[in-house]
Amino acid sequence: MGKLYIVPTPIGNLEDITLRAIRVLKEVDAILAEDTRVTSKLLKHFDIDNKLISHHQHNEHKTTQRIVDEILNGMTYAVVSDAGTPAISDPGFFITRACIDANIEVDCLPGATAFVPAIVNSGFPCEKFQYIGFMPHKKGRQTIAKQIAEESKTTILYESPHRILKTLNLFLNFMGENRRVSVSREISKKFEETLRGTIPELISHFENKPPKGEFVMVIEGKSK
């Protein structure tokens, strides 16, 4: 029987990849990539010449059983996302669950995940927190915002530059003017930046300086 490796890739600086991840990507029979164009650039940088197979949320239901069968017959696969750890708001969960159900060994390597440096940089308590992922675009936004407003633990979520102001204004409605938020963007990249302040302060900042890049928002828990 083969094996499935879950391999985190850099979220910005290519030096963030581990030596073990490079070795695994070289040794497996094939690599399942969210976007082969993105992954091919990473592999080229580290002189990795391996077979790439497109594996993403739009085709994973069709291809997973074939991959599971091949692993059962001795092949080894690595699954990667475009950046960070697969299955954390990225493809990877479906193939992982299918392999576990088939009693295939799954080995998740430690590595880059955007929300870890974001919560540490926030200055908010890290011993207990909740991770939301991406806020819904439409249905359910107010329900989740209300839940976060009442949560005493630190909350982490991802947001796009196109919706961050909308999300901050939504939080203002449920949390008031004194709740503090930390917003990190472009983590591990050239223009990495973390902004901290109350919700109105961050709204004012982004109204005067249009947001760019991918964001991780960390919201202070409600005071008991």
C-alpha positions in Angstrom: 0.0 0.0 0.0 1.1 3.5 -0.8 0.7 6.7 1.2 -0.7 10.2 1.0 1.3 13.2 2.1 -0.3 16.5 2.9 2.4 19.1 2.1 2.2 22.8 3.1 3.7 25.2 0.6 5.0 28.8 1.2 2.3 31.5 1.6 4.8 34.2 0.5 8.5 33.8 0.9 9.7 30.7 -0.8 12.2 30.1 2.0 9.3 29.2 4.3 9.1 25.7 2.8 10.7 22.9 4.9 13.6 20.7 3.8 11.3 17.7 4.5 8.6 19.1 2.2 11.1 19.5 -0.6 12.3 15.9 -0.1 8.8 14.5 -0.1 7.8 16.4 -3.2 10.9 14.9 -5.0 10.2 11.3 -3.8 6.5 10.8 -4.3 5.1 9.2 -7.5 2.9 12.3 -8.2 1.7 15.6 -6.8 -1.9 16.7 -6.6 -2.0 20.4 -7.1 -4.8 23.0 -6.7 -3.4 24.9 -9.7 -0.6 23.2 -11.6 0.6 26.6 -13.0 1.2 27.9 -9.5 2.8 24.7 -8.2 5.0 24.3 -11.3 6.7 27.6 -10.5 7.4 26.3 -6.9 8.8 23.0 -8.2 11.0 24.7 -10.8 12.5 27.0 -8.1 13.6 23.9 -6.1 14.6 21.8 -9.1 11.8 19.3 -8.5 10.9 17.4 -11.6 7.8 15.4 -10.7 4.4 14.5 -12.2 1.7 17.1 -11.5 -2.0 16.3 -11.5 -4.8 18.9 -11.3 -6.8 18.3 -8.1 -9.2 21.0 -6.9 -12.7 21.6 -5.6 -14.2 21.3 -9.0 -12.9 17.9 -9.9 -12.0 16.2 -6.7 -15.3 14.3 -6.4 -14.6 12.7 -9.8 -10.9 11.9 -9.4 -10.5 10.9 -5.7 -11.6 7.3 -6.0 -9.1 6.6 -8.8 -6.3 8.2 -6.7 -7.3 6.1 -3.6 -7.2 2.9 -5.8 -3.8 3.8 -7.0 -2.5 4.4 -3.5 -4.0 1.1 -2.4 -1.9 -0.4 -5.3 1.3 1.1 -4.0 1.6 4.6 -5.4 2.5 7.6 -3.1 0.9 11.0 -3.6 1.5 14.4 -2.2 -1.3 17.0 -2.2 -0.5 20.7 -2.2 -2.6 23.9 -2.4 -1.5 27.1 -4.0 -0.2 28.4 -0.7 -0.3 27.2 2.9 -1.6 23.9 4.3 -4.1 21.9 2.2 -7.6 21.5 3.7 -7.4 24.8 5.7 -9.8 26.8 3.5 -8.3 25.0 0.5 -8.7 21.7 -1.2 -7.4 18.7 0.6 -10.0 17.6 3.1 -12.0 15.4 0.6 -9.0 13.3 -0.5 -7.7 13.1 3.1 -11.0 11.7 4.4 -11.3 9.2 1.5 -7.8 7.9 2.3 -8.6 7.5 6.0 -11.8 5.7 5.2 -9.8 3.3 3.0 -7.3 2.7 5.9 -4.5 4.5 3.9 -1.8 6.1 5.9 -2.0 9.9 5.8 1.0 12.0 6.8 0.5 15.8 7.2 3.8 17.7 7.3 4.0 20.8 9.5 4.4 24.1 7.6 3.0 27.4 6.6 -0.5 28.5 7.6 -1.5 32.2 7.4 -3.6 32.4 10.5 -0.8 31.3 12.9 1.4 34.4 12.4 -1.6 36.6 12.2 -3.0 35.6 15.7 0.5 35.8 17.3 1.1 39.2 15.7 -2.3 40.5 16.9 -1.4 40.6 20.6 -4.7 38.9 21.5 -4.9 35.8 23.6 -3.8 32.7 21.7 -4.4 29.9 24.1 -8.0 29.5 23.0 -9.4 30.8 19.6 -11.9 29.9 16.9 -11.2 29.8 13.2 -14.0 30.8 10.9 -12.3 30.5 7.5 -13.9 32.8 4.9 -17.0 34.7 5.7 -20.0 33.8 3.5 -20.5 36.2 0.6 -24.2 36.6 1.2 -26.4 34.2 3.2 -25.3 33.7 6.8 -23.0 36.8 7.1 -25.2 38.4 9.8 -25.6 35.2 11.7 -21.9 34.6 11.9 -21.1 38.2 12.8 -23.6 38.0 15.7 -22.0 34.8 16.9 -18.5 36.3 16.7 -19.7 39.4 18.6 -20.8 37.2 21.6 -17.7 35.0 21.5 -15.2 35.4 24.4 -12.4 33.7 22.5 -10.2 35.3 19.9 -11.7 34.8 16.4 -9.7 34.4 13.1 -11.1 34.7 9.6 -9.9 35.2 6.1 -11.2 38.0 3.9 -10.6 39.4 0.4 -9.6 43.1 -0.3 -13.0 43.6 -2.0 -15.0 42.7 1.1 -12.9 43.7 4.1 -14.6 47.1 4.5 -18.0 45.5 4.2 -17.1 43.0 6.8 -15.7 45.6 9.2 -18.9 47.7 8.9 -20.9 44.6 9.6 -18.9 43.9 12.7 -19.3 47.5 13.8 -23.1 47.0 13.8 -22.8 44.0 16.1 -19.8 44.8 18.2 -19.8 48.5 18.7 -16.9 51.0 18.5 -14.6 49.6 21.2 -13.9 46.1 19.9 -10.3 45.8 18.7 -9.2 44.0 15.5 -5.9 43.1 14.1 -5.6 42.8 10.3 -2.6 41.2 8.6 -2.1 41.3 4.9 0.4 39.7 2.5 1.9 37.6 5.2 5.4 36.5 4.4 5.5 38.6 1.3 7.4 41.8 0.4 4.6 44.2 1.5 3.5 42.3 4.6 1.7 44.6 7.1 -0.3 44.2 10.3 -2.7 46.9 11.4 -4.2 47.0 14.9 -6.9 49.2 16.3 -10.6 49.5 17.0 -13.1 48.7 14.3 -13.8 52.4 13.5 -10.0 53.1 13.3 -9.5 50.3 10.7 -12.6 51.4 8.7 -11.1 54.9 8.5 -7.7 53.5 7.4 -9.1 51.5 4.6 -11.5 54.2 3.5 -8.4 56.4 3.0 -6.1 53.7 1.7 -7.9 51.1 -0.5 -7.1 47.6 0.7 -4.8 45.4 -1.4 -3.7 41.8 -0.9 -5.2 38.8 1.0 -6.2 39.5 4.6 -6.3 37.6 7.9 -8.6 39.3 10.4 -8.2 38.6 14.1 -11.0 39.8 16.3 -10.7 40.4 20.1 -13.1 38.3 22.2 -16.0 39.8 24.1 -15.1 40.9 27.6 -16.7 38.8 30.3 
